[in-house]
Amino acid sequence: MVDQVTQQASEHATVPAPAGRVAILGAGNMGGTILAGLLRGGREPGDVVVSARRPERADELRQRHGVEVLGNVSAAAWGDTVIVAVKPRDVAGLLAEISPALRPGTLVVSLAAGQTIAALEGGLPEGTPVIRVMPNTPSLVDQGMSVLSPGTHCRPEHTERAQELLSATGKVLQVPESYQDAVTAVSGSGPAYVFYVAEAMIEAGVLLGLPRTTSTELVVQTLYGAATMLRDTGTHPSILREQVTSPGGTTVAAVRLLDDQRVRGAFVSAIEAACNRSAQLSQG
């Protein structure tokens, strides 16, 4: 089992046995992402089933991935691990629907934002092992950050099983549930902040006379390269920034203006606001 607050840099899982049969309830963006990641990671289509509300979505999943599409109850009864990937507002109804069908010992992994472990456990049979997860959208390209918190009835093997599944779409981190609102604000919503900055940088390039395609390529590669440096060097971002910031140069002029406009403080306040909103949703 991973130690708490210890990042896992594991590669894609290639042995599906620890998780047994996996049922994914909800075939939207995140459910579809997890499904595709599991299959790319080596899991056989026969080891996974999925539920989908719309018939056309069900047909698409069968044709694209070769998996069986069942109703919620049938899928939950079949799976050794049940991944809840429906919208948060639909979770309570789904749990009430599938609870009578769950076999003892079935692991339930929830990807629904704002759904606490207590709420999940309260909607399931007594003793059901539950794991709460906050994923993010880079899971679509196997570069996601999934943060899990095990519930009251989880044993180490349950946490390992969830880690094995989630590592198919990126990295996995385990934290106490009390951190989940901050996790939601930093990494769950985090891609939106990066896209916001990218959008501004691209528009600035266009304003300065660059063709939009050129500006976009410059910004995307610059962000990708900077993120790779952060990950691969382990160097503090302040040091990396200073290495670019020559005395009297162009970068220091830009950074000074950003500081004058209190951009750093605005980002901190924005992330704090996201954390507060996550806490409100968890309570509501």
Buried (B, 14 or more C-beta within 10 A) or exposed (E): BBEEEEEBEBEBBEEBEBBEBBBBBBBBEBBBBBBBBBBEBEBEBEBBBBBBEEEEBBEBBBEEBEBBBBBBBBBBBBBBBBBBBBEBEBBBEBBEBBBEBBEEEBBBBBBBBBBBBBBBBEBBBEEBBBBBBBBBBBBBEBBBBBBBBBBEBBEEEBBBBBBBBBBBBBBBBBBEBEBBBBBBBBBBBBBEBEEEBBEEBBEEBBEEEBEEEEBBBBBEEEBEEBEEBEEEEEEEEEEBEEEEBEEEEEEBEEBEEEEEEEEEEEEEEBBEEBBEBBBEBBEE
